[in-house]
Amino acid sequence: MSRAASSGSVCVLAAAVLWGTTGTAAALAPGVGSLAAGAAAMGIGGLLQAVAASRVIRAHRAGLVEQWRTAAVAAVAVAVYPLAFYSSMRLAGVAVGTVVSIGSGPLAAAVIERVVDRRPLSRRWAVGAAAGLLGIVALAASRSGHADAAAGGRPVLGVVLGLLAGVTYALYSWGAARMMRGGLPTRPVMGAVFGLGGVLLMPVLLLTGAPILDSGRNLAVVAYLAVVPMFLGYVLFGRGLAAVSATTATTLSLLEPAVAAVIAVLVLHEGLPALGWAGMAVLLASLVLLTADTRRPPPTSDGVTSGPMCRPAEGPLSSPPRCTGSRSTS
């Protein structure tokens, strides 16, 4: 694996760790509805990305306009994803909602890249993804009792919404990666896509967000969700997408359910039986297998390589570490 691809994988894994805190954090503010939590977290986080990248967005506006169709699809997916994801966790439980949402992402991403970009899938990816899915199934099975208790008798709807979250997660990952492969750097792509998604989420936040202001705790939880996992996490994720394919990025994100389970055990004192720990072990093994893939995928039908590559980030950014290993350009 090249240095750029290795750095990109580290960025995605770091983002997955931050995302794994969202379920427990949201559970600490039960008075805030799932739609409000999702709209505030991703909406405000997306707008922060747009503000931080405003200079480079203006500098690359011609390229962004040229790829407006892909940007629009990705932005709509960004707006739908948090609403489905947070609702899934609320209805099916933190563990199962996270498992279904993130676990279905790699398969959806693979289908999208196979159908749209005609990108073949390697045997190593198939084995790694299968192992990862086996691990998250074990995690879900080990904690199904917690899910049923938290779901209030509506786990099926929670699972369906989790699948919708997985599809939209894969869709905006694919869209952002496609725009980067089209010649745009990371920051204007992520800033534009997530900024547009944030704008689309503002009406939802205005309609459902009143409970956020009911207490300082609610406000602190939402602020954390917006700034840390959503803003910083997606900055790291964008750096990763500049170096690895959307399929690889969504598969590496399978680390998130394991992180969510561990944090729930430590903070919420939820029990995790032996089957759950075994599932996490299999999940981590799949990540090692996936990050060890050294094969460079062949070009797509339009002659663009769809696999690992590196593009430098635009300009300095104080919050996240630089993960591409390249000097910034302006």
C-alpha positions as CSV (number, residue, x, y, z in Angstrom):
1,M,0.0,0.0,0.0
2,S,1.4,3.4,-0.9
3,R,2.1,6.0,1.8
4,A,-0.8,8.2,0.6
5,A,-3.2,5.3,0.7
6,S,-2.0,4.3,4.2
7,S,-2.4,7.9,5.4
8,G,-5.9,8.1,3.8
9,S,-6.9,4.8,5.6
10,V,-5.7,6.3,9.0
11,C,-7.8,9.4,8.4
12,V,-10.9,7.3,7.7
13,L,-10.3,5.1,10.8
14,A,-9.8,8.2,12.9
15,A,-13.1,9.6,11.6
16,A,-14.8,6.3,12.4
17,V,-13.6,6.5,16.0
18,L,-15.1,10.0,16.4
19,W,-18.3,8.9,14.8
20,G,-18.5,6.0,17.2
21,T,-19.2,8.5,20.0
22,T,-22.3,9.9,18.5
23,G,-24.8,7.3,19.8
24,T,-23.7,7.5,23.4
25,A,-23.5,11.3,23.2
26,A,-27.0,11.6,21.8
27,A,-28.3,9.2,24.5
28,L,-27.1,11.8,27.1
29,A,-29.7,14.2,25.7
30,P,-32.9,12.1,25.6
31,G,-35.1,15.2,25.4
32,V,-33.7,16.1,22.0
33,G,-35.6,14.2,19.2
34,S,-33.7,12.1,16.6
35,L,-34.6,14.5,13.8
36,A,-33.4,17.5,15.8
37,A,-30.2,15.8,16.8
38,G,-29.4,14.7,13.3
39,A,-30.3,18.0,11.7
40,A,-28.3,20.0,14.2
41,A,-25.2,17.7,14.2
42,M,-24.9,17.3,10.4
43,G,-26.4,20.7,9.5
44,I,-24.3,22.8,11.8
45,G,-21.2,20.6,11.1
46,G,-21.7,20.9,7.4
47,L,-22.1,24.7,7.5
48,L,-18.9,24.9,9.6
49,Q,-17.1,22.9,6.9
50,A,-18.4,25.4,4.3
51,V,-17.2,28.4,6.3
52,A,-13.8,26.9,6.9
53,A,-13.4,26.1,3.2
54,S,-15.0,29.3,1.9
55,R,-11.9,30.6,0.3
56,V,-11.0,27.5,-1.6
57,I,-14.7,27.0,-2.6
58,R,-14.6,30.4,-4.3
59,A,-11.2,29.5,-5.9
60,H,-12.6,26.3,-7.3
61,R,-16.2,27.4,-8.0
62,A,-15.9,26.8,-11.8
63,G,-14.9,23.2,-11.2
64,L,-17.7,22.7,-8.6
65,V,-20.3,24.2,-11.0
66,E,-19.0,21.8,-13.7
67,Q,-19.8,18.9,-11.5
68,W,-23.0,20.3,-10.0
69,R,-25.0,17.1,-10.7
70,T,-22.8,15.0,-8.6
71,A,-22.6,17.6,-5.9
72,A,-26.4,17.9,-5.8
73,V,-26.8,14.1,-5.4
74,A,-24.2,14.0,-2.7
75,A,-25.7,17.0,-0.9
76,V,-29.2,15.5,-0.8
77,A,-27.6,12.3,0.6
78,V,-25.8,14.3,3.3
79,A,-29.2,15.8,4.3
80,V,-31.1,12.5,4.4
81,Y,-28.3,10.5,6.2
82,P,-28.4,12.0,9.7
83,L,-32.2,12.0,9.8
84,A,-32.3,8.3,9.0
85,F,-29.2,7.4,11.1
86,Y,-30.3,9.1,14.4
87,S,-33.9,7.9,14.0
88,S,-32.5,4.4,13.5
89,M,-30.5,4.6,16.7
90,R,-33.5,5.9,18.6
91,L,-35.9,3.2,17.3
92,A,-33.5,0.2,17.2
93,G,-31.0,1.1,19.9
94,V,-27.6,2.7,19.6
95,A,-25.7,-0.6,18.8
96,V,-28.0,-2.1,16.2
97,G,-28.8,1.3,14.6
98,T,-25.1,2.0,14.2
99,V,-24.4,-1.6,13.0
100,V,-27.0,-1.6,10.3
101,S,-26.3,2.0,9.1
102,I,-22.6,1.6,8.8
103,G,-22.5,-2.1,8.0
104,S,-24.7,-1.7,4.9
105,G,-22.6,1.2,3.6
106,P,-19.8,-0.9,2.1
107,L,-22.2,-3.1,0.1
108,A,-24.1,0.0,-1.1
109,A,-20.8,1.7,-2.1
110,A,-19.6,-1.4,-3.9
111,V,-22.8,-1.6,-5.9
112,I,-22.7,2.2,-6.8
113,E,-19.1,2.0,-7.9
114,R,-19.7,-1.2,-9.8
115,V,-22.8,0.1,-11.6
116,V,-21.9,3.7,-12.2
117,D,-18.1,3.6,-12.5
118,R,-17.8,0.0,-13.6
119,R,-15.1,-0.6,-11.0
120,P,-14.3,-4.3,-10.5
121,L,-14.1,-5.6,-6.9
122,S,-11.1,-7.5,-5.7
123,R,-11.3,-10.8,-4.0
124,R,-9.4,-9.3,-1.0
125,W,-12.1,-6.7,-0.7
126,A,-14.8,-9.3,-0.8
127,V,-13.2,-11.4,1.9
128,G,-12.5,-8.3,4.1
129,A,-16.0,-6.9,3.7
130,A,-17.6,-10.3,4.4
131,A,-15.5,-10.6,7.6
132,G,-16.5,-7.1,8.6
133,L,-20.1,-7.8,8.0
134,L,-19.8,-11.1,10.0
135,G,-18.3,-9.1,12.9
136,I,-21.1,-6.5,13.0
137,V,-23.8,-9.2,12.7
138,A,-22.2,-10.8,15.8
139,L,-22.2,-7.4,17.5
140,A,-25.9,-6.9,16.7
141,A,-26.9,-10.4,17.8
142,S,-25.0,-10.0,21.1
143,R,-26.9,-6.8,22.0
144,S,-30.3,-7.5,20.5
145,G,-31.8,-7.5,24.0
146,H,-30.7,-3.9,24.5
147,A,-32.0,-2.9,21.1
148,D,-35.4,-4.4,21.7
149,A,-35.7,-2.6,25.1
150,A,-34.6,0.7,23.5
151,A,-36.8,0.4,20.5
152,G,-40.1,0.5,22.2
153,G,-41.4,-2.3,20.0
154,R,-40.3,-0.7,16.7
155,P,-37.0,-2.3,15.8
156,V,-38.0,-3.2,12.3
157,L,-38.6,0.5,11.3
158,G,-35.3,1.3,12.9
159,V,-33.5,-1.3,10.8
160,V,-35.2,0.0,7.6
161,L,-34.1,3.5,8.5
162,G,-30.6,2.1,9.2
163,L,-30.5,0.6,5.7
164,L,-31.5,4.0,4.2
165,A,-28.7,5.6,6.2
166,G,-26.3,3.1,4.8
167,V,-27.3,3.8,1.2
168,T,-27.1,7.6,1.6
169,Y,-23.8,7.3,3.5
170,A,-22.4,5.3,0.5
171,L,-23.9,7.8,-1.9
172,Y,-22.4,10.9,-0.6
173,S,-19.0,9.1,-0.1
174,W,-19.1,8.1,-3.7
175,G,-20.1,11.5,-4.9
176,A,-17.4,13.3,-3.0
177,A,-14.7,10.8,-4.1
178,R,-15.9,11.2,-7.8
179,M,-15.6,14.9,-7.6
180,M,-12.0,14.6,-6.2
181,R,-11.1,12.2,-9.0
182,G,-12.5,14.8,-11.4
183,G,-9.6,17.1,-10.4
184,L,-11.0,19.0,-7.3
185,P,-9.0,19.1,-4.0
186,T,-10.5,17.8,-0.8
187,R,-11.5,20.9,1.0
188,P,-13.7,22.6,-1.6
189,V,-15.5,19.4,-2.4
190,M,-16.3,18.5,1.3
191,G,-17.1,22.2,2.1
192,A,-19.5,22.5,-0.8
193,V,-21.2,19.2,-0.5
194,F,-21.6,19.3,3.3
195,G,-22.4,23.0,3.2
196,L,-25.3,22.4,0.8
197,G,-26.4,19.5,2.9
198,G,-26.4,21.7,5.9
199,V,-28.5,24.3,4.2
200,L,-31.1,21.6,3.3
201,L,-31.2,20.5,7.0
202,M,-31.9,24.0,8.4
203,P,-35.7,23.9,7.9
204,V,-35.8,20.5,9.8
205,L,-33.7,22.0,12.6
206,L,-36.0,25.1,12.8
207,L,-39.1,22.9,13.0
208,T,-37.8,20.3,15.5
209,G,-34.9,22.0,17.4
210,A,-36.6,23.8,20.2
211,P,-35.8,21.2,22.9
212,I,-32.1,21.8,22.2
213,L,-32.4,25.1,24.1
214,D,-34.3,23.6,27.0
215,S,-31.1,22.9,29.0
216,G,-27.4,23.5,29.0
217,R,-26.8,19.8,28.8
218,N,-28.8,19.4,25.6
219,L,-27.0,22.4,24.1
220,A,-23.6,21.0,25.1
221,V,-24.4,17.5,23.6
222,V,-25.5,19.0,20.3
223,A,-22.5,21.3,20.2
224,Y,-20.2,18.3,20.7
225,L,-22.0,16.3,17.9
226,A,-21.7,19.2,15.5
227,V,-18.1,20.1,16.1
228,V,-16.3,16.9,16.9
229,P,-17.8,13.9,15.1
230,M,-19.5,15.9,12.3
231,F,-17.1,18.7,11.6
232,L,-13.7,17.3,12.5
233,G,-14.8,13.7,11.7
234,Y,-15.8,14.6,8.2
235,V,-12.8,16.8,7.6
236,L,-10.7,13.6,8.3
237,F,-13.0,11.5,6.2
238,G,-12.6,13.9,3.3
239,R,-8.8,13.6,3.6
240,G,-9.2,9.9,3.5
241,L,-11.5,10.0,0.4
242,A,-8.7,11.8,-1.5
243,A,-6.5,8.8,-1.1
244,V,-8.7,5.7,-1.1
245,S,-11.9,4.7,-3.0
246,A,-15.4,5.2,-1.6
247,T,-15.8,1.4,-1.3
248,T,-12.6,1.1,0.8
249,A,-13.5,4.2,2.9
250,T,-17.0,2.9,3.8
251,T,-15.6,-0.5,4.6
252,L,-13.0,0.9,6.9
253,S,-15.8,2.8,8.6
254,L,-17.0,-0.6,9.9
255,L,-14.8,0.3,12.9
256,E,-17.5,2.7,14.1
257,P,-19.9,0.0,15.5
258,A,-17.1,-1.5,17.5
259,V,-16.2,1.9,18.9
260,A,-19.8,2.6,19.7
261,A,-20.2,-0.7,21.5
262,V,-17.1,-0.2,23.7
263,I,-18.1,3.4,24.6
264,A,-21.7,2.2,25.4
265,V,-20.1,-0.4,27.8
266,L,-17.8,2.1,29.5
267,V,-20.1,5.1,29.7
268,L,-23.7,3.8,29.6
269,H,-22.7,0.5,31.4
270,E,-24.3,-1.7,28.9
271,G,-23.1,-5.3,29.0
272,L,-21.3,-6.9,26.1
273,P,-21.3,-10.7,26.1
274,A,-18.6,-12.9,24.6
275,L,-20.2,-13.0,21.2
276,G,-20.0,-9.2,21.0
277,W,-16.3,-9.2,21.8
278,A,-15.7,-12.0,19.3
279,G,-17.5,-9.9,16.7
280,M,-15.3,-6.9,17.4
281,A,-12.2,-9.1,17.0
282,V,-13.4,-10.3,13.6
283,L,-14.2,-6.7,12.6
284,L,-10.7,-5.5,13.5
285,A,-9.2,-8.4,11.6
286,S,-11.2,-7.4,8.5
287,L,-9.8,-3.9,8.8
288,V,-6.2,-5.2,8.8
289,L,-7.0,-7.3,5.7
290,L,-8.5,-4.3,3.9
291,T,-5.8,-1.8,4.7
292,A,-3.1,-4.3,3.6
293,D,-4.5,-4.4,0.0
294,T,-1.7,-3.3,-2.3
295,R,-3.3,-3.8,-5.6
296,R,-4.1,-0.7,-7.7
297,P,-7.5,-0.9,-9.2
298,P,-7.8,-0.6,-13.0
299,P,-9.1,2.6,-14.6
300,T,-12.8,3.1,-15.0
301,S,-14.5,3.3,-18.4
302,D,-13.8,7.1,-18.6
303,G,-10.1,6.4,-18.0
304,V,-10.0,7.7,-14.4
305,T,-8.4,5.5,-11.8
306,S,-11.0,4.8,-9.1
307,G,-8.7,3.4,-6.5
308,P,-6.2,4.9,-4.1
309,M,-4.7,8.2,-5.1
310,C,-3.5,11.3,-3.3
311,R,-4.6,14.9,-3.7
312,P,-3.2,17.6,-1.5
313,A,-5.5,19.5,0.8
314,E,-6.1,23.1,0.0
315,G,-4.6,25.6,2.4
316,P,-3.9,25.3,6.1
317,L,-6.5,24.0,8.5
318,S,-5.8,24.4,12.2
319,S,-8.1,21.7,13.7
320,P,-7.3,18.4,12.0
321,P,-3.9,16.9,11.3
322,R,-2.7,16.8,7.7
323,C,-3.2,13.2,6.5
324,T,-2.3,13.2,2.8
325,G,1.4,13.7,3.3
326,S,1.4,16.4,0.6
327,R,2.1,20.1,0.6
328,S,-0.9,22.2,0.3
329,T,-1.6,24.2,-2.8
330,S,-3.8,27.3,-3.2
